[in-house]
Amino acid sequence: MKYIIAVNIRSVQDYISKARKVLDLSNSSKIFSNMMYSFISELNEKTKNLDVIYPAVDLAVIENNKQDYSNYLLSVFNYEGDIRLLIADLETAVYTNLASDYKGNITFALLKGYLVSCDNYFQGIEQLFKDQFKMNIVVKELKSEKKYYDSYVEVTKAINNLKNSYDFNQLSVLEGLKNKVNKSRKKLKKCHICGEYTTRYVREDSKHKNLDYVNYINSVDKLLKKDEALCDVCFYKRIKDYENKDTPSTYDIATNYFRAKMYKIRKGNANIDDLLKELDSKINDEIIDSKYCYQKNIFNLEKRIKSGELVVSNTNRILKKIEDLKTILKKAKEKEIIPASQYALVQLDIDNLGEWMRGNYFKEDQSSLIHNQRNLSKVIIKFSQDIKKEFNNELLGHVVYAGGDDFLAFLPVEKILEAVKMIKEKFSALKSYDKLSYSIVITLADVQIPLTMVIKKTREELERVKEKYKSNYTANEKPKDGFVINNMVNRNKYINSYLKNSEVQKYIEIYQALVDLIKDKNNSLSFIKNIQQEFNKFEFLDLNIDEKDNFLKIFDLESARIIKRSLSNLDIKEAKNSFKTIKNINHDLFISQINKIASNSYNIDFENYINLLTNLEKLLKYRMLQEGKNVTS
């Protein structure tokens, strides 16, 4: 008999978003990817003629396939036995493999001495994962190929209903984990990552001593910070593949471009990365990463060692290495080459994928749906894998997941618009799918803002931009298809700017034009602030067509005058060409913020226009600091 099956996992975004480190975030994604890989592998082994429609998977080489697997599976297969027993066996295999991986990582930690003690960690762990990472599975008999469309719609509707429902079952696994607190654990706080389960893993030198079910981490190691305490579920994302040192910190990402620049111009000086690695190996109880590329942090580290707050062996050698690092940073600052204080988190999502999978955008009729779904799946997976390679290599970034329709990665701020341009070019190459679009959020986050907050805000902005352009688009544009720069200045101040992807090329062009002018001629960016001051008292809502046209004329004349004044350090020919480029693109950006709300009524989103320029200024300043130029506003 032939069947169609749809699978997803609950609580994915919730679990992934609860992260204190990039390591937590990356490993969360790996856990779900491994679950889907395990399900597909078991399904392939236990059935015949498996056809994985989404995500596109080459089953011939699945054992060596290291692609990221999305949190959604659509397949058809043949099976002659009891389908209910098959599904039960598949679920059991997934959770058994998950628990086995967890136990393997815990055993490794014990053997390496990271864990001092670990009591009862095997008890009920499979049930715990089953409750936490519940799989929704819908399967239906596919009686004929002609019935594929109807069957697909039915299983999709069912899986979506399951995804939006919630079981209120209390966990009884591992006494004290949730809701029921053992008497000896009453004063024990909740997990520092999820805030849901009570802690199970703490440092051996923490205040939580002699408590039932608590396991102790070696205080010499840096697996947990001194006052950090985690539950089983969150400790899994921390301990998984712990000795794989490829996962950077947010400080590493923020300073990637700076460190690469310093490596090229070191001229006999020690390499910053080598100094940091040596300090990290010699200093216990303190993670030494690119956080110490900032002068104030390295001075503070030196102070803590000299005061005895941090105990180190061979103090003189350590202080000598710190002095070497201080010298490099001082020379860099003298040349005005300064590490960025922010990093970028990039989230991209294919728009309306559900509509595409239902065949609403394909030219062929529904009889070709399964064929079209396969081809679309291959195209999307290839696109995500292609941009993943660019992010991890040329762009000095770190990809968390690239599962197809959803993409999440970290990036140095200096590389943002280079990445945006690359993504646009690779997506434009998908010529068979001219109506396909994506929405993208670029969050600039200060390194001191908690990562959980950054992830949450990024996800919110992705939903916001999709909603903003869901119906607000012209005949030549695609629905949604939005671009956001979400500048998190601090925990309470955000500067958000929105564009349609069709307008992003102009944004890149004005950026590049200004880079060339500032780099060579020391021009200022004062026109951004001056335009805001010039027009911020105007009325921008409910303008009739004459008011709108008159205001546009005034804006073009005044903004041109302001821009020309700030680009004064040019000879006559350069001034004419550069001024024309900047003026025209600025006009286009402003025009894109005019929205028709009725037959003779227009709103101008002046705040968004200014935010676009303000965020552009921020990117330009970061770029110029790596050229040793301090840009004036």
Backbone hydrogen bonds, N-H to C=O, Kabsch-Sander energy under -0.5 kcal/mol:
donor,donor_aa,acceptor,acceptor_aa,energy
3,Y,77,F,-2.9
4,I,140,K,-2.8
5,I,75,S,-2.9
6,A,138,V,-2.6
7,V,73,L,-2.1
8,N,136,N,-2.0
9,I,71,N,-0.5
10,R,134,K,-2.9
12,V,9,I,-0.7
15,Y,11,S,-2.3
16,I,12,V,-2.8
17,S,13,Q,-2.4
18,K,14,D,-0.9
19,A,17,S,-1.4
25,L,21,K,-1.8
26,S,22,V,-3.0
27,N,23,L,-2.5
28,S,24,D,-1.9
29,S,25,L,-1.7
30,K,26,S,-2.0
31,I,27,N,-2.3
32,F,28,S,-1.6
33,S,29,S,-2.4
34,N,30,K,-2.9
35,M,31,I,-1.7
36,M,32,F,-2.1
37,Y,33,S,-2.5
38,S,34,N,-2.6
39,F,35,M,-2.2
40,I,36,M,-2.6
41,S,37,Y,-2.6
42,E,38,S,-2.4
43,L,39,F,-2.5
44,N,40,I,-2.5
45,E,41,S,-1.8
46,K,42,E,-2.1
47,T,43,L,-1.3
48,K,78,N,-2.4
51,D,76,V,-2.9
52,V,50,L,-0.5
53,I,51,D,-1.0
53,I,74,L,-1.8
54,Y,74,L,-1.9
57,V,52,V,-0.6
59,L,57,V,-1.1
61,V,58,D,-1.4
62,I,59,L,-0.9
64,N,61,V,-1.4
65,N,62,I,-1.2
66,K,64,N,-0.7
73,L,7,V,-2.4
74,L,54,Y,-2.8
75,S,5,I,-2.3
76,V,51,D,-1.7
77,F,3,Y,-1.9
78,N,48,K,-3.0
79,Y,1,M,-2.7
83,I,81,G,-0.6
86,L,82,D,-1.9
87,I,83,I,-2.3
88,A,84,R,-2.0
89,D,85,L,-2.5
90,L,86,L,-2.6
91,E,87,I,-2.5
92,T,88,A,-2.4
93,A,89,D,-2.4
94,V,90,L,-2.1
95,Y,91,E,-2.3
96,T,92,T,-2.4
97,N,93,A,-2.4
98,L,94,V,-2.2
99,A,95,Y,-2.6
100,S,96,T,-2.3
101,D,97,N,-2.1
102,Y,98,L,-2.2
103,K,99,A,-2.9
104,G,100,S,-2.4
105,N,101,D,-2.1
106,I,102,Y,-2.3
107,T,103,K,-3.0
108,F,104,G,-2.2
109,A,105,N,-2.0
110,L,106,I,-2.1
111,L,107,T,-2.6
112,K,108,F,-2.2
113,G,109,A,-0.6
113,G,110,L,-0.8
114,Y,109,A,-1.9
115,L,109,A,-1.5
116,V,216,Y,-2.9
117,S,216,Y,-1.3
123,Q,120,N,-0.9
125,I,122,F,-1.5
128,L,124,G,-2.0
129,F,125,I,-2.2
130,K,126,E,-2.2
131,D,127,Q,-2.3
132,Q,128,L,-2.3
133,F,129,F,-3.5
136,N,8,N,-3.1
137,I,135,M,-0.6
138,V,6,A,-2.6
140,K,4,I,-2.4
142,L,2,K,-3.2
143,K,141,E,-0.8
147,K,144,S,-1.2
148,Y,145,E,-1.6
151,S,147,K,-2.5
152,Y,148,Y,-3.0
153,V,149,Y,-2.5
154,E,150,D,-1.9
155,V,151,S,-2.5
156,T,152,Y,-2.4
157,K,153,V,-2.2
158,A,154,E,-2.0
159,I,155,V,-2.6
160,N,156,T,-2.1
161,N,157,K,-1.9
162,L,158,A,-2.0
163,K,159,I,-2.2
164,N,160,N,-1.6
165,S,162,L,-1.1
176,G,180,K,-0.6
177,L,174,L,-2.2
180,K,178,K,-2.9
181,V,179,N,-0.7
182,N,180,K,-0.6
185,R,182,N,-2.3
186,K,183,K,-1.3
188,L,185,R,-1.6
191,C,197,Y,-3.5
192,H,229,A,-2.7
195,G,191,C,-1.2
198,T,177,L,-2.1
199,T,189,K,-1.5
200,R,230,L,-3.1
201,Y,230,L,-2.6
202,V,215,N,-2.4
203,R,228,E,-0.5
204,E,217,I,-2.5
206,S,203,R,-1.8
209,K,207,K,-1.5
214,V,211,L,-1.4
215,N,200,R,-3.7
216,Y,117,S,-0.9
217,I,202,V,-2.9
218,N,114,Y,-3.5
221,D,218,N,-0.7
228,E,225,K,-1.6
230,L,201,Y,-2.2
235,F,231,C,-2.5
236,Y,232,D,-1.6
237,K,233,V,-0.8
238,R,234,C,-0.9
239,I,235,F,-2.8
240,K,236,Y,-1.9
242,Y,239,I,-1.6
244,N,241,D,-2.0
245,K,243,E,-1.0
247,T,244,N,-0.7
253,I,249,S,-2.0
254,A,250,T,-2.5
255,T,251,Y,-1.8
256,N,252,D,-0.5
256,N,253,I,-1.0
259,R,255,T,-3.1
260,A,256,N,-2.2
261,K,257,Y,-2.2
262,M,258,F,-2.5
263,Y,259,R,-2.0
264,K,260,A,-1.4
265,I,261,K,-1.3
266,R,263,Y,-0.7
269,N,266,R,-1.7
275,L,271,N,-2.1
276,L,272,I,-2.4
277,K,273,D,-2.3
278,E,274,D,-2.1
279,L,275,L,-2.4
280,D,276,L,-2.4
281,S,277,K,-1.8
282,K,278,E,-1.1
283,I,279,L,-1.9
284,N,282,K,-0.7
284,N,311,V,-0.6
285,D,220,V,-0.7
286,E,283,I,-0.6
288,I,286,E,-0.7
289,D,287,I,-0.9
292,Y,289,D,-2.0
293,C,290,S,-1.9
294,Y,291,K,-1.0
295,Q,293,C,-0.5
297,N,294,Y,-0.8
298,I,294,Y,-1.8
299,F,295,Q,-2.3
300,N,296,K,-1.6
301,L,297,N,-2.2
302,E,298,I,-2.1
303,K,299,F,-2.0
304,R,300,N,-2.2
305,I,301,L,-1.9
306,K,302,E,-2.4
307,S,303,K,-1.9
308,G,304,R,-0.5
308,G,305,I,-0.8
309,E,304,R,-1.4
310,L,304,R,-1.6
311,V,309,E,-0.6
312,V,310,L,-0.5
313,S,282,K,-0.7
318,I,314,N,-1.9
319,L,315,T,-2.8
320,K,316,N,-1.9
321,K,317,R,-2.1
322,I,318,I,-2.3
323,E,319,L,-2.1
324,D,320,K,-2.0
325,L,321,K,-2.1
326,K,322,I,-2.6
327,T,323,E,-2.1
328,I,324,D,-1.9
329,L,325,L,-2.3
330,K,326,K,-2.3
331,K,327,T,-2.3
332,A,328,I,-2.1
333,K,329,L,-2.3
334,E,330,K,-2.2
335,K,331,K,-1.2
336,E,333,K,-1.9
337,I,332,A,-3.2
338,I,336,E,-0.8
340,A,254,A,-0.6
343,Y,445,A,-2.1
344,A,411,L,-2.8
345,L,443,T,-2.3
346,V,344,A,-0.5
346,V,409,A,-3.6
347,Q,345,L,-0.5
347,Q,441,V,-2.3
348,L,407,F,-2.5
349,D,439,S,-2.4
350,I,405,D,-2.5
351,D,437,S,-2.4
353,L,350,I,-0.7
356,W,352,N,-2.0
357,M,353,L,-3.0
358,R,354,G,-1.5
359,G,356,W,-1.7
360,N,355,E,-2.2
368,S,365,D,-1.9
369,L,366,Q,-1.6
372,N,368,S,-2.4
373,Q,369,L,-2.8
374,R,370,I,-2.0
375,N,371,H,-2.0
376,L,372,N,-2.5
377,S,373,Q,-2.5
378,K,374,R,-2.1
379,V,375,N,-2.2
380,I,376,L,-2.5
381,I,377,S,-2.4
382,K,378,K,-2.3
383,F,379,V,-2.3
384,S,380,I,-2.4
385,Q,381,I,-2.2
386,D,382,K,-2.4
387,I,383,F,-2.2
388,K,384,S,-1.6
389,K,385,Q,-1.7
390,E,386,D,-1.5
391,F,387,I,-2.5
392,N,388,K,-2.5
393,N,389,K,-1.1
395,L,390,E,-2.4
396,L,393,N,-1.5
397,G,391,F,-3.1
398,H,410,F,-1.9
400,V,408,L,-2.4
401,Y,408,L,-1.6
403,G,406,D,-1.2
404,G,406,D,-0.6
407,F,348,L,-2.5
408,L,401,Y,-2.4
409,A,346,V,-2.3
410,F,398,H,-3.1
411,L,344,A,-2.2
413,V,342,Q,-0.6
415,K,412,P,-1.8
416,I,413,V,-1.4
419,A,415,K,-2.2
420,V,416,I,-2.4
421,K,417,L,-2.2
422,M,418,E,-2.0
423,I,419,A,-2.6
424,K,420,V,-2.2
425,E,421,K,-2.2
426,K,422,M,-2.4
427,F,423,I,-2.5
428,S,424,K,-2.4
429,A,425,E,-0.9
430,L,427,F,-1.7
431,K,429,A,-2.1
433,Y,430,L,-1.8
434,D,431,K,-0.5
436,L,433,Y,-1.5
439,S,349,D,-2.5
440,I,482,G,-2.4
441,V,347,Q,-2.7
442,I,484,V,-2.8
443,T,345,L,-2.8
443,T,441,V,-0.6
444,L,442,I,-0.6
444,L,486,N,-2.2
445,A,343,Y,-2.7
445,A,443,T,-0.7
446,D,488,M,-1.1
447,V,341,S,-2.1
449,I,446,D,-1.9
453,M,450,P,-0.5
454,V,450,P,-1.6
455,I,451,L,-2.7
456,K,452,T,-2.2
457,K,453,M,-2.5
458,T,454,V,-2.2
459,R,455,I,-2.3
460,E,456,K,-2.2
461,E,457,K,-2.2
462,L,458,T,-1.8
463,E,459,R,-1.9
464,R,460,E,-2.2
465,V,461,E,-2.6
466,K,462,L,-1.7
467,E,463,E,-2.0
468,K,464,R,-2.6
469,Y,465,V,-1.9
470,K,467,E,-0.9
473,Y,471,S,-1.4
477,E,474,T,-1.5
480,K,469,Y,-3.1
483,F,499,L,-2.8
484,V,440,I,-2.0
485,I,497,S,-2.2
486,N,442,I,-3.0
486,N,484,V,-0.6
487,N,485,I,-0.8
487,N,495,I,-2.5
488,M,444,L,-3.3
488,M,486,N,-0.9
489,V,487,N,-1.3
489,V,493,K,-1.3
490,N,493,K,-1.4
494,Y,492,N,-0.5
495,I,487,N,-2.4
496,N,494,Y,-0.5
497,S,485,I,-2.1
499,L,483,F,-2.4
501,N,481,D,-2.8
503,E,500,K,-2.1
504,V,500,K,-0.5
504,V,501,N,-0.9
506,K,503,E,-0.7
507,Y,503,E,-1.2
508,I,504,V,-2.3
509,E,505,Q,-2.1
510,I,506,K,-2.4
511,Y,507,Y,-1.7
512,Q,508,I,-2.5
513,A,509,E,-2.4
514,L,510,I,-2.0
515,V,511,Y,-2.3
516,D,512,Q,-2.1
517,L,513,A,-1.7
518,I,514,L,-2.8
519,K,515,V,-2.6
520,D,516,D,-1.5
521,K,517,L,-2.0
522,N,518,I,-1.5
523,N,517,L,-0.7
524,S,566,S,-1.2
525,L,632,T,-2.7
528,I,525,L,-1.6
529,K,525,L,-0.6
530,N,526,S,-2.4
531,I,527,F,-2.5
532,Q,528,I,-1.7
533,Q,529,K,-2.3
534,E,530,N,-2.1
535,F,531,I,-1.8
536,N,532,Q,-1.6
538,F,535,F,-1.9
543,L,602,Y,-3.1
548,K,544,N,-2.7
549,D,545,I,-2.4
550,N,546,D,-2.6
551,F,547,E,-2.4
552,L,548,K,-2.1
553,K,549,D,-1.8
554,I,550,N,-2.1
555,F,551,F,-3.0
556,D,552,L,-2.6
557,L,553,K,-2.1
558,E,554,I,-2.7
559,S,555,F,-2.9
560,A,556,D,-1.6
561,R,557,L,-1.8
562,I,558,E,-2.3
563,I,559,S,-2.6
564,K,560,A,-2.4
565,R,561,R,-1.7
566,S,562,I,-1.4
567,L,563,I,-1.1
568,S,565,R,-0.5
570,L,568,S,-2.0
575,A,571,D,-2.8
576,K,572,I,-2.0
577,N,573,K,-2.0
578,S,574,E,-2.9
579,F,575,A,-2.3
580,K,576,K,-1.8
581,T,577,N,-2.0
582,I,578,S,-2.6
583,K,579,F,-2.7
584,N,580,K,-2.3
585,I,581,T,-2.2
586,N,582,I,-2.4
587,H,583,K,-2.1
588,D,584,N,-2.1
589,L,585,I,-2.5
590,F,586,N,-2.1
591,I,587,H,-2.6
592,S,588,D,-1.9
593,Q,590,F,-1.7
594,I,591,I,-1.9
595,N,593,Q,-0.6
595,N,603,N,-3.2
597,I,595,N,-0.6
597,I,601,S,-2.3
598,A,601,S,-1.5
601,S,598,A,-1.2
602,Y,543,L,-2.2
603,N,595,N,-2.7
604,I,540,F,-3.0
605,D,593,Q,-2.6
605,D,603,N,-0.5
606,F,604,I,-2.0
609,Y,605,D,-1.8
610,I,606,F,-2.5
611,N,607,E,-2.4
612,L,608,N,-2.3
613,L,609,Y,-1.7
614,T,610,I,-2.8
615,N,611,N,-2.6
616,L,612,L,-1.7
617,E,613,L,-2.5
618,K,614,T,-1.9
619,L,615,N,-2.1
620,L,616,L,-2.4
621,K,617,E,-2.4
622,Y,618,K,-2.1
623,R,619,L,-2.2
624,M,620,L,-2.5
625,L,621,K,-2.0
626,Q,622,Y,-1.0
627,E,624,M,-1.3
628,G,625,L,-0.9
629,K,624,M,-2.5
631,V,629,K,-0.8
